[in-house]
Every structure is written in C-alpha cells, then in structure tokens.
C-alpha cells in the first residue's frame, strides 16, 4: 500500500481512457484522453517526464476491482493534475 509519506502518486490507466466517464474515474478531459491506454505506454510517458515510474501489474482500481489492469507509481514533482495532463499529452503524441 502506498502512503502519503512515500512521496509517490498512484496513476491508474483508466485516468486516461476516453471510454470511461469522469464519474467512473477518468481524470483528464475527453480531448486529452486516449482509447485503451496501455500500462506500458503510460510508464514510457512517465519515464520521459523523469517521474521515476514503478509498475505494479497485478493491481486493480477499487471501482474496477475485477480488472487487474495494473497501476504506476510516480514521483510527486508537481500537483497530480498537472502531471496527469503532461502524461496524457505524451500518450496522445504517441498515438498520432
């Protein structure tokens, strides 16, 4: 379990999934979201932003506990919303 003292944010793939509503957990706008974001792509985006990502493949988001899509832990270098937007931008660049 990650605590606030660990200086890490938890990032779930559904934060960037355009097929997930805001109510169900998406954190970025539809304009910034992508179809079926992969854990590996999110990890590469976080790595390119020098956020020292740590991948946990067998984790499941609490609202989707039946899907073990994994999660990524990143350094707390800025506010989480800012980092999510930067990661989303990298993901969109990769898709184009």
Order of alpha helices (4+ residues) and beta strands (2+ residues): beta-alpha-beta-beta-alpha
